[in-house]
């Protein structure tokens, strides 16, 4: 509730995170009351059904924030997962990871998350939500990574 109140006060139309022990019905009612959409970010979930279960299947107020890196970590089929979540994908974290089973990030397109295919799936859905690039570049210069990944994302988005 506090997070939604802050979003309402700042005029932020949607936010992502977890619903913190609320049922999807409780979270939906709070979001409706506050006029702020909430998008649950996938982390441990491995399938579209598991992701959608967290938001009670999705509705006008509860959607999903797809994190491509976590799909890669879980060895989940990213593009297919995105397409199955469909209209409830309202925010996307673009991230790549070196290998399934771990969460060491790498430059976009160099890992196992099939980020290019995930972006293509979002395009097929006519996705118009928010994109955020995420990285934890402990083994490289973050400024170089940011510059390179921005160009990579712009190329993918056309």
PyMOL commands that set and color helices and strands:
alter all, ss='L'
color gray80, all
select helices_A, chain A and resi 2-10+24-34+48-54+68-73+78-88+115-124+142-157
alter helices_A, ss='H'
color red, helices_A
select strands_A, chain A and resi 14-17+37-41+62-67+89-94+96-97+105-106+130-133
alter strands_A, ss='S'
color yellow, strands_A
deselect
rebuild
show_as cartoon
